Amino acid sequence: MTVSYFMAQVPEDIWTDNPKDAQEIFNNIGSTEKELFWIEDTNRTFDGYNYFGLYPEEMIGFFDKYMK
């Protein structure tokens, strides 16, 4: 069984070695139904948590594609 997977990361996150770390994790996720979304223009992880509250379109599009 596979599960659809939506991964969001901040490429300039000061606490990780992104984009390398996130891309490596994403590449190793077994699902074929997966998307990696980069939250640009910030280096703060907390901004990533707030992003989809302000701009839900990307996540809603993913849900529409895989959860219907």
trRosetta pair geometry for C-beta under 8 A, 3 or more apart (Angstrom, degrees):
i j d omega theta_ij theta_ji phi_ij phi_ji
2 30 6.6 -135 -118 115 99 93
2 31 4.5 133 -175 -117 108 77
2 32 6.4 13 170 18 167 77
2 33 6.6 127 128 24 122 99
3 31 5.8 -83 67 -85 52 135
3 33 7.9 -121 125 69 27 108
4 31 6.4 154 -110 180 23 148
4 33 4.2 -57 -108 116 78 120
4 34 7.0 175 -163 -79 52 51
4 62 7.5 159 156 171 125 97
4 66 3.7 105 -111 166 165 152
4 67 7.1 -120 50 -59 150 74
5 29 5.4 -120 80 170 166 148
5 31 4.8 145 0 47 113 146
5 33 7.0 127 18 97 67 68
5 34 4.2 -6 65 -114 99 96
5 35 7.6 180 95 28 61 55
6 34 7.4 -172 -74 -153 33 58
6 35 5.5 -4 -119 60 69 96
6 37 7.0 6 -174 0 89 114
6 59 6.4 105 158 -125 159 77
6 62 4.7 70 -90 161 133 164
7 22 7.1 163 147 -170 126 101
7 25 7.4 176 -151 106 156 110
7 26 5.5 -151 62 -97 156 100
7 29 7.4 -164 -37 -31 137 156
7 34 7.0 18 -1 -176 104 102
7 35 7.1 -173 32 92 70 50
7 36 5.0 -19 74 -110 105 69
7 37 7.1 170 88 24 51 70
8 36 7.8 157 -88 -163 30 50
8 37 4.7 -23 -106 71 78 101
8 38 7.8 168 -155 -87 61 15
8 39 6.0 52 177 -31 101 108
8 48 6.1 161 129 -170 109 109
8 51 7.2 -162 172 68 144 138
8 52 7.3 -120 -58 -46 173 118
8 59 7.9 -38 -53 -76 134 104
9 13 6.9 -84 180 -17 84 132
9 16 7.9 -74 -161 68 116 156
9 18 5.9 -175 158 -127 125 142
9 19 7.4 121 110 -127 134 73
9 22 4.0 25 -102 -125 174 157
9 36 7.0 -14 15 -169 109 95
9 37 7.6 150 23 81 62 53
9 38 6.1 -31 73 -112 79 60
9 39 6.9 -160 96 18 28 88
9 48 7.2 -24 -154 -128 20 149
10 13 4.2 110 83 -59 102 93
10 18 6.8 125 92 69 55 165
10 38 7.6 101 -123 -164 22 67
10 39 5.0 -43 -91 70 70 103
10 42 5.9 -67 -143 88 124 94
10 43 6.9 135 153 -138 125 26
10 44 7.1 -109 -164 73 169 30
10 45 5.7 -147 21 -100 139 51
10 47 6.8 95 -98 70 138 100
10 48 4.7 -113 -45 -57 107 124
11 18 5.0 -154 -149 136 40 116
11 19 4.6 -16 -136 -70 96 97
11 22 7.5 -105 -101 34 59 142
11 38 5.1 16 -38 -154 109 118
11 39 7.8 -176 -3 60 73 53
11 40 6.9 3 23 -100 114 64
12 18 7.0 -97 -42 84 13 114
12 42 6.8 180 64 98 113 38
12 43 4.0 -74 123 -99 107 81
13 16 4.7 28 93 32 120 101
13 18 5.0 68 36 16 100 135
13 43 6.5 160 -99 -167 21 57
13 44 7.8 56 -120 -163 64 4
13 45 5.3 55 -132 -71 111 86
13 48 7.7 -16 -84 -25 113 138
14 43 5.3 63 -39 160 93 107
14 44 7.6 -2 7 -89 106 46
15 45 6.3 -27 26 -34 125 131
16 21 4.7 -115 177 49 111 149
16 22 6.9 72 137 -39 150 90
17 20 5.1 -35 127 61 96 113
17 21 4.7 113 65 -33 77 109
18 21 5.5 -69 -74 43 59 96
18 22 5.0 27 -119 -2 101 112
18 23 8.0 123 -145 -10 69 83
19 22 5.8 -67 -158 50 57 106
19 23 5.3 55 149 -26 87 112
19 38 7.3 -24 -110 -109 120 126
20 23 6.0 -66 -145 39 22 108
20 24 6.3 22 161 -20 63 110
21 24 5.9 -60 -151 34 26 110
21 25 6.5 23 155 -15 64 106
22 25 5.7 -54 -149 37 33 111
22 26 6.1 33 154 -19 67 109
22 36 7.0 132 148 -155 107 126
23 26 5.6 -54 -144 39 31 113
23 27 6.2 35 156 -23 65 106
23 36 7.3 75 -105 -173 60 169
24 27 5.8 -52 -145 34 28 112
24 28 6.6 17 158 -11 61 111
25 28 6.1 -72 -155 42 28 104
25 29 7.0 43 149 -39 65 95
26 29 5.9 -40 -157 6 37 115
26 34 6.9 165 -163 144 86 132
26 36 4.6 1 -127 -76 155 132
29 34 5.4 128 99 -108 133 162
31 34 4.8 120 90 -49 106 107
33 66 5.5 126 169 -116 133 130
35 62 5.8 -131 37 -108 142 120
37 58 5.5 104 -126 159 152 145
39 42 6.5 -26 131 43 100 113
39 47 6.8 174 142 113 133 95
39 48 4.7 161 45 -109 159 84
39 51 5.0 -102 -127 -76 133 165
42 47 4.0 -90 172 74 166 159
42 48 7.3 -164 84 -47 134 71
44 47 4.6 93 80 -7 96 104
44 48 7.7 -161 105 -7 60 80
45 48 5.4 -49 -168 24 48 118
45 49 7.2 47 143 -19 71 96
46 49 5.6 -46 -158 27 45 113
46 50 6.8 33 149 -9 69 106
47 50 5.8 -63 -153 44 37 107
47 51 6.3 61 148 -53 67 93
48 51 5.4 -29 -148 -5 34 123
50 53 5.5 -63 -164 37 54 117
50 54 6.4 36 149 -10 83 110
51 54 6.2 -77 -161 43 30 101
51 55 6.0 -41 171 44 72 103
52 55 6.5 -75 -116 72 33 63
52 56 5.4 69 -179 -103 74 62
52 58 7.4 -100 -110 59 92 97
52 59 5.1 35 -140 -9 127 142
53 56 7.2 22 -118 -62 13 94
55 58 6.9 36 131 4 97 99
56 59 5.6 -70 -165 52 65 105
56 60 5.2 64 140 -27 93 111
57 60 5.7 -60 -140 41 26 110
57 61 6.1 32 159 -23 64 107
58 61 5.8 -55 -152 33 26 114
58 62 6.7 27 150 -18 61 103
59 62 5.5 -49 -151 33 36 113
59 63 6.5 35 152 -16 66 103
60 63 5.6 -53 -148 38 34 111
60 64 6.2 37 153 -21 66 106
61 64 5.6 -53 -145 37 30 113
61 65 6.3 30 155 -21 63 108
62 65 5.7 -59 -150 35 29 112
62 66 6.3 -17 169 17 67 112
63 66 6.8 -81 -136 54 23 81
63 67 4.6 -27 -167 22 68 133
64 67 7.2 -30 -65 46 12 90
64 68 6.4 20 -165 -35 46 117
65 68 7.8 -143 126 8 5 103
